[in-house]
Amino acid sequence: MNFLNQVMKQKQKEIKVLEGQYSNNAFFKLFQQKRKRPVLIAEIKPKSPSGGVLYKGNLVELAKTYQLAGADAISVLTDRKFFGGSPELLREIKKIVGVPLFRKDFIISEAQLIESLLLGADAVLLIARILKLSQLKNLINLSLILGLVPVVEVFNERDIQAALEAGAQLIGVNSRDIQTLKINEGQALRVLKKIPNNVIPLFFSGIKTRQDMQRAINAGAKGVLVGTTLLQAKDPVEKIKELKGKL
């Protein structure tokens, strides 16, 4: 066997290790464990287009509080203009927490995925409604190559079809219409039930009480993302405990 053949054989072994990064991803592992409760993703965002300024304190310290209160993962808004976040915010949070980080932004290019990896994100948001099918496929594939978990956000059944065709393995149903910014919980719960069993379903937006959590779980959600409710809570620790409860 010549040297080049030896090199190629070795590289194939190394590639198999790289391809296995997805199953070793900390965010993905949350959904592979046997759990009595759904995965609770607590969100960090200074403001929102629908709610204005949501939090004026130290966001990095708030992330630490979320972890201590029992949040399973932390979502970080990195959009500057509309949500008041930044890539640097995610990097700083990465330094002080040990739970997986989910980068939320309007990701439309490969460069943003590479940036996400460098910032320390474990998962990234891809929004079906703002991406062509070919773009969504490419971004999902590159995410997997980089070892990031792509979570595809949907709003309706048409979005689900696009997400499935693109190869999504985790789908987050957003109860907020990102065009009108209005919440439609009923529709979101109906859409959640349409996600096939071989895909991990998540529920985004509109969660205020443990009863809201229960409805999402009853509709099939394996994970729930909570943002504004925690950011506006007088005591985020108690609110997280209330939401997790004995579901």
Secondary structure, DSSP 4 states (H G I P E B T S, - for coil): --HHHHHHHHHHHHHHHHHTHHHH-HHHHTTTS--SSPEEEEEE-SEETTTEE---S-HHHHHHHHHHHT-SEEEEE--STTT---HHHHHHHHHH--S-EEEES---SHHHHHHHHHHT-SEEEEEGGGS-HHHHHHHHHHHHHHTPEEEEEESSHHHHHHHHHHT-SEEEEESB-TTT--B-HHHHHHHHTTS-TTSEEEEES---SHHHHHHHHHTT-SEEEE-HHHHT-S-HHHHHHHHHTT-
